[in-house]
Amino acid sequence: MDPILKRFGYDEFREGQREVITDLEEGHDSIAILPTGNGKSFIYQYIGIKDKCRVVIVSPLIALMVDQVASLKQMGIYKAVAITSLMTEAEKNYILSTLNEYQFIFVSPEMLQAPMFFKRISKLEIGLLVVDEAHCISQWGYDFRSDYLFIGKMRKILGNPRTLALTATATSQVIHDIYTFLGLNKEGTTYFQGHTFLKNREIDVIPVEGLRSKMLNELLKRVDFPCIVYASTIKEIEGLKESLLEEGFTKIDTFHSKRHSGDRQTIQQKFFRGELHILLATSAFGMGINQSNIRTIIHYYLPQTLEDYVQQIGRAGRDLQFSRCIAFVHPDDFSQMRRKIERSYEVDDEEETELHQNIKEIANAFRWNNDQTSAFIEKQRTRKLKQAERIEEFATTSLCKEEYLAQFFGEKRKDSCGKCSSCRHLDLFLMDITSKWNEVENSKKTFEKSFKKLFNL
């Protein structure tokens, strides 16, 4: 048996791992699209250990970096470090002064371009450059983290080290962006795509009318924990926390950007230990939750893209045990989504948004004139509206939900899952029961009976 596999507690390679590792060992750059929880991080850990080389990992979130360093140290690999904004200047300076002693170095795209760090890292031999959650190049780089678009520039200055781009989801446009902004040569880069479809997962899209909060209350009485509830805004999830506490849900907390970074780490650990049953989160911070036994994902509102949706439902059932993913939808959701996108690209002379600041940084970096910048803005606005159109199509289609997702991400599937809300023809049934509850406020017993039918209880 492979001793490195044994060290990680694996009996065999998972889908895609052996293929990608072989490509990297042969000196190729690689783009690997593998399902969430399929052991993507194992690939670069394996290469680092087997080749005894230095691995630099560009990662989007502090929580992810801290988790990866902790998991490496648990296996006895102590030469791992994450350089983050949580460190004091003294801590950063010490790490930078001893950077050559570390084998696995985790940084954000912003830190990669920091002059002091880049000066140090450029003097070291890099055996593998990893861009984790590489879809962020396309999904975040354009919108609020322009540094993602400049990783390829830094890679070139570093001498184009062997590179691995990892993500769980990628459309053809995202893959094009990964090639382009990392500066990868298509002829010298291998590409592997795993399966989006998971047999241990059930997807239900539930039509709602005026019942969102009531539906959530009833649903949380019936689903398995741990559970993540995704909502659109911080204000929304804080309001949900308050109302759910009033309903008697005590093992609950929120996870978002306005929580102190130390609090987020504490909350994540409590969730991992089972001290919290329900975590209310905004979508941007879902990647910070790295846990194998999450049983339920609930979308109070759907995100604006199918890529985000698949990333988020990928948090459930990593242990390959049954998991349920439930989304609430109302016809007005999608018109509101389109209006929000349109407004985000409007110019406000009084207040410059994060999006417009990001566009300005990109325009300055690429030295665009006004016409080029305007063309870029229009292209991105159109792209966002198209993404919203696709997630509406997913929510309302009568096709198998898993089949739709597989086709969207370029997989060939001819069979239906047999478990999702489309396959079970639940959409009309649900519209009927929600309408009845609106008409008769006190018909809770009837509604509970319908819920039991819905979830086979």
N, C-alpha and C positions, 0 to 999 in steps of 0.2 A: 504493500500500500504506500502511496505517496506520503512521505513523512510530513510535508507541509500541510496536506489535507488533514492528516491525523492531528496535527498541532491545533488546527482550527476546529476540530471536532466533527469534520465531514467524513462521510463514508465514500462519497463520490462527488464529482463535479456537478454543479447545477447547469441548467440550460444556458448555453452560450459562454460559460466561463472558460472551458478548455479551448474552444475555438479562438476566443479573443486573446487568451494567454499565449497560445501558439503563434498567433500573428505578431504579437509584441515581441516574443522571443526571437522571431525571424527578422526583427528590426523595422517592422512596419508601424506607421501611425495607425490608430484605430478609432472608429466611432462605434460604440456599443449601445444599442437600444434594448434594455432588459427590464422586465417588470419590477416594480417596487418590491423590495424584500427578497429579490432573487440573488443577492450577494454580489452587487456591483463593486463594493469596496474591497471585497476579497480579492478581486483581480489585481489591483495595484499593490495590495499588501503581499500577495503571492509573488509578484514580480520583484518587489523590493527585497523580500527575504531570499528568494532563490538566486537572484542576480547580485545580491549584496550591494545594491545601488541606492543612491539618494533619490527620494521621490518627493516632488513638490506638488501639493494638491491645492488647487484653487477652488474654494467652496463658498457658497453664498451666505451662510448663516453661522453665527457663533455657536449656536446650540449643536449644529451638525459637527463642527470642528471639535468641540469639546467632547462630544460623544465618541468620535472616532479615535481621538487621543486616549480617552479612558479605556476603550475596548482593546487598543493595542497594548496598553500597559497591563491590562488584566491578563494578557497572553505572554507577559514577560518581555515585551518589546518597549523598552524605556526610552529609547532615543527618538521620541516623537514629541512634537510641540505644535501648539496652535498660537499664532501671534494675532491677538485680537485687540479691539478698542477697550476691552475691560481691564487691560494691563496698565500699570502705572508706567511712566516714562522710564523709571529706574529698571523695572522688570523687562520692558522692551529692549532697553540698551544692553542689559545683561544677556538676553537671548541673542541679540544681534552680534554681540562680541564673541559668543560661543556657537554661532550658527553652524560651523563646520562639524560640530560634534553630533548633530542630529541627522537621522536617516529619513524620517517622515516629517515634512514641514507643511503645515496647513496655513493658508493665508486667504484673505478675501481678494477679489480683483482690485479693490482700491489699495490694499496693502502691497500687492505685487508691484504697483507703480509708484509706491512711496520711495523717494530718492534714497533714503538711508538703507531701506531693506533691499532695494534693487541693486545698490552698490555692493552690498555684501553677497547677495545670492549670485550675482553675475561672476563672482570670483570662484564659485564652487562648481564642481562637475555634477550635472543633473542627469540621472539615468532615466528618469521618467517624469514628464509633466502631465498632470491629470487635471482635467476640467470637469469637476463633479457637477451634477445637475446642469448639464451643458445647454439644455433648452432655455436657460435664463439668458443666454446670449441673445436669443431672438425675442423672448417674452419680456425680459426686464431691461435689456440693453437699450432698446428704443424708448422706453417709457420713463424710467427713473434711476437707472444705474448705467450710465454711458460707459463706465470703466470696463464693462463686459465686452464692449466692441473693440477695445484696444489690447486685449490679451494677446492677439496674434502679433501685434507690433512688439510687445515685450518678448514674446517667444522668439521672434526673429533676431532680436538683439542678443538673446541668450544662446544663439547658435542653432535654433530649431531642434531642440532635444526631442527624442522619441515622445510622442504625445498620445494620450488616451482621453477621449471625450465620452462621458457617461451620462445617460439620462434614461428615464423610464418611458418618456413619450416624445415623439418627434414626427411632425408632418414633413412633407417634401420641402416646404418653405423653411422650416426650422433646420433641417439637415443642410440645405443650401447655405443658410446663415452660419452654421457651425463650420462648414468648409471655408467659407469666405473670411469670416472674422478671426479664425484661428490660423489662417494662411496654410491650410492643409492641401497637399497635392493629391488630387483624386486618383491618379494612377498609383501612387505609393501609399494610399490609405485604404485599409480594409474596413468593411462595414458589416455589422451583424445586427439583425433585428429579431428579438424574441417575440413571444406571444402576449397580446393584450388580454386575451380571454383567460379567465381563471375559473376552474370548476368549483372552487369552494366559496364563490361569491354570488350573491343574489342582488340584482339591481331593481329597485322599484321607484317609479316616478309617480308621485301622488298629486292629482289636481286638487287645489284648495280654492275656496271662495273667501269668506271673511274669517277663516278659522285657523290661521297659521299658528297662533300661540296656543289655542286649545288643542289643536292637532298635536303639537309638540308635547304638551303636558301629558296627553293620553298615550302618545307613542313611547315616551320615556318610562312609562309604567310597565311597558311590555317588552322592550328590547333588552338584549344582553349587554352587559358592561364589560370592559371599558367602552365609552362612547365619545366620539368627537362630534360636536355640532358646529357646522360652519355657517357663519352669517356674514353680511356684506360690510358692516361698519362697526367700529369700536363702540359707538353709542348704542347700536342695536344689541350687541352681545352683552354689554353691561346691563341694559334694560332686561334682557332675557334672564340674566343671572338673578336679578332682583325678584322677578316674577316667579322663577322656578324655586327660589329659596322660600318664598311665601307659600308655594304649593307643597313644601315639605322635602324638596330635594336638597339635602345638606352636603353631600359629597360632590361639590361642584365648584369650579373656578373658571377664570378667563385667562386667555393667552394671547397677547397682542403687543404692538409696538410701544404703547404708552405705559405698559407695566415695566418696572425697573428690570434691567437685565438679570440682576441677581434673583429677583422674584420669579422671573420666567424659568430660571434653572431649578429653583426650589419647587415650583408648580409641576414642572416636567417630571422631577424625581418622585413627587407624591403620586402623580398619575401612573408612573411606572410601577410603584410599589403597591398600587391598589387603594391608596388612601383617598383618591378622588375617583369617582365613577364617571363623571361627565366633565368634559373640557369644552368650553365655548371658545372658538378661535376664528380669527380672520385668516383668509386664504394665504397671504404672504408668509405666514409663520407655520404653515402645516409641515414644511420640510424639516422644521426643528423637532418634530415629534417622531422619534425613532423607536418604535415599540412593536413587538411581534404579536401580541395577544389582543389587539383592538378588535372588538366584535362588531361594532356598529358605527357607521358614518351617516350623519344626517345633514343634508343641505337645507337650511332654513330658506335660503335663496341660492339659486344656481350661480356659479361664477360666470364670467363673460366669455370664457373659452373652454372648449372640450379638453384642451391640453391641461388646463388647471383642474378641471373636474376629474380627469383620470389620475392625475398626480395625487389628488386628495383622497379618492376612494382607494388608491393604492396603499393608504395607511392601514387599511383593515385586512385582517386575515393573513398576515405575513407568516404565521405559524402553520399555514395551510389548513387550519380548521375553519368551519363555516363562519361566514361573516355576511352582514347585511348592509346595503348602501341604499338610503332612502332620500329622495329629493322632493321638496314641495314646489309646485309650480302653479301660477295663475296666469291667464292670458296677458294681463297688464304688465307682468314682470318684464316681458321682452320689449315692449314699447318704452318702458322706463329705462331699460338697459340701453337701448339705442339713443334715447335722449341724453343719458349720462355720458355716453361716448362723444356725442356731438358737442355737448357743452365743454368737455375736457379739452377740445381742440380750439375752442373760441379764445380769442385774445382779449385779456382784461388788462387795460392800461393801469389800473389801480393795484392789481395783485398778480404777480407772476407765479404761476403754479409750478409744482415740482416737475410736471411733464414739460412745460415750456423751458424751464431751466435746463433740463436734460437735453432737449432739442438744441438749445443754444450752445451747449458744450460740444455736442456732436458736430454742429455746423462750424464752430470755431476750429475743432480738431481737423476736419476735412477741408477747411477753407472754402466753404460754400458761399456763393453770393445769395442775394435775397430770393431770386427766382428758384435756385436749387433748393433752398431751405423750404420755400412754399410748396414745391413739388414733393419734397420728402414728407411734409406734414400731411398733404392730401393723400399720399400713398398709404401712410400709416392709419389715417382716419378710415379710409376705405377697407384696409385690412382688418381693423378692429370691428367694423360693422359686419364684414363677412364672417368673422369668427362668431359674433353674436347670432347671426343668421343660422350658423351651423348648430349651435347649442340649442336654439329654439327648435330646429328640425329634429334633433336627437330627442328632446323632451316630448315632442308631439307625435313622433312617428309611431305607426303601428308595427313597424319592423322590430324584430328582436333587438333589445338594447345592446347586448354584447356583440351581436353581428354588426350592428351599425358602427360601434366603436372600432371593431376589427377592420372594417372596410375603410373607415376614416383614416386610420393609421397605416393603411397599405397592406393589411394582411388579407389572405384569401381564405374565406370561410364560407361554407355552403350550408352548415347546419345551424339551427337555432339552439339557444341555451335551455329553453323549456322552463326557466325559472323566473325570468324577469316579468315586470308588470305587463309588457306587451304580449309576451308568450302566454301569460295567464289571463289575458283579456280583462284586466282589472280597471282600465281607465274609465269606462262607462259606469261600472259598478261603483267606483269611488266618487264619481261626479254625482251619482244618485244619492249616496249616503251623506255626502257633505251638504247637498241641497236640502235634504230632509232635516239635518241638524240646524241649518240656518232658519228653516221655517218653524221648527218646534224646539225652542231653546232647552226645554226640560227633558228631551228624549235621549238622555244620557245612556239609559239601559239599552236602547235600540242601537245607539252608536257603538257601545262596547261590544254588543253582539256582532255587529258588522266588523269591528276590528279583529275579533277572534276568527272570523271567517277569512279575513284578509291575510292574517299571519298564521293561519292553520293552528290556532291555539285550542 
